[in-house]
Amino acid sequence: SIDGAGAIAAGTANVALTNTNGSISLANAGNQVNANRLNLSATATSAVNTNVATLSASIGGSNQGLTVGQTTALALGNVSSNNGTLTFNVPGGLSGAGFVNAGTAGIVVLNAVSGSVNLSANSGQVTASLLTLNAQNSSTLNTSANTLNANIAGSGQTLVINEFNGLAAGPAGIATNNGAITLNLAAGSLTGDGAINAGTANVSLTAATGGLSPNGVVSGNVLTLRAQNSSTLSTNVSTLNANVTGSGQSLTVTEANGVAIGTGNIVTNNGNLTINATAGGINGTGRINTGSGNVTLRTPAGNVTLNSAANQITANALTISALNSTAVNTSISSLNAAITGAGSLTVTEADNIAITQARTANGAINFTTSANSTVNISDINAATGTNGNLTVINGNLFLDAPGIRATQTVDLRQAQSVTVLSGGIIAPVVLLPTGQNTVNYLVTSSADAGPGSLRDVITRINAGGGTFNSTILVTSPTTVA
């Protein structure tokens, strides 16, 4: 071993320390090695306390490491170990164009207690199985690491990680003191159990060829996601922007509070989207567009307000479950919506739609679609309380079982036509389209009884209580005994 308590002082010149059969241990006092540049080579675990401008080092023995205690800022040349641990304790900053390579099973620890870490001159500049970063100031690293623990302590200071492969957020998490966090994965997916926490700052997560599915909570102000594959996240953010580019790939977000859809929008390539807002609502001016994918919005303690522009939600099927009054502007194929509290449901649809279910607990339902559209209604139940009104504007209504129920008024005056295939319209007051004082009931079965039979149609008309005129249209030969 090369060791001892004496100092090595080369002034502005360089120092080379080589031990081809052991360690180098010169860490008995601060500044024990003083030079412009230190080139260190050993085969066993080594430790040095330095005051140098630049360090290059190689530890050749398997699982052997290096600990460097530096008194000022430090620039790194190439530093490597054979799957050992490389630790740098630097009061100032860490920088340089050299590669820090602990091997695919090694560990790198970078501590810049009053400075920054900027190792971003080359792709995959820091290689390790586990990378731990602690810095005071904004830091940027290009990495090839399996797992990352990181903490940026300075207020408003940022963290940027450009990862060559996939990355796991380590158990200690990835955090800043209200500074932005950016994780860019060129390949692979974002996983891991650690939290990602930017405080009041923004978070940007990109997996160019993979997915974003960390198990820890992602916290920040605005969260921007971009992934190729299906992604699942738990969040505590105010605003969400997202783009899932892979065909048919999905996005599921479970938000601790409410969330706004940001102006960057939420888009999938025909994949499903699910947003669960645990303690608040879903709102904002951004658009949701899943193409032929489905959208599910759940707000068990809040509401959905996405009606600031036409077609704000574009999807195949839309499912909504909310506590309070909800209003959406849609371009969808089908709707299943339930308002569980004392609120209303307002839907403005751009085209044809099938309403498989729309229910409120004690609020009105207001539905508007484009002129000449086809509206197939299976089940609309406008409340059990005193506010159970249904208003339909535009569209040719085709009702299927069980049909329309309302405790107050069904206002169809601005609908273009009303045809009942099965089921019926039950309400104290039914207001029909202008110039049309009947609802057309279709007889579609020649049977004496059962669905679509004449007997069934008469029964359903009588169930309406005679509140409106009805016309029976026979499309199949029938008899009534």
Salt bridges, closest charged atoms under 4 A:
ASP379 OD2 - ARG359 NH2 2.50
ASP411 OD2 - ARG413 NH2 2.86
ASP448 OD1 - ARG455 NH2 3.12
ASP456 OD2 - ARG460 NE 2.91
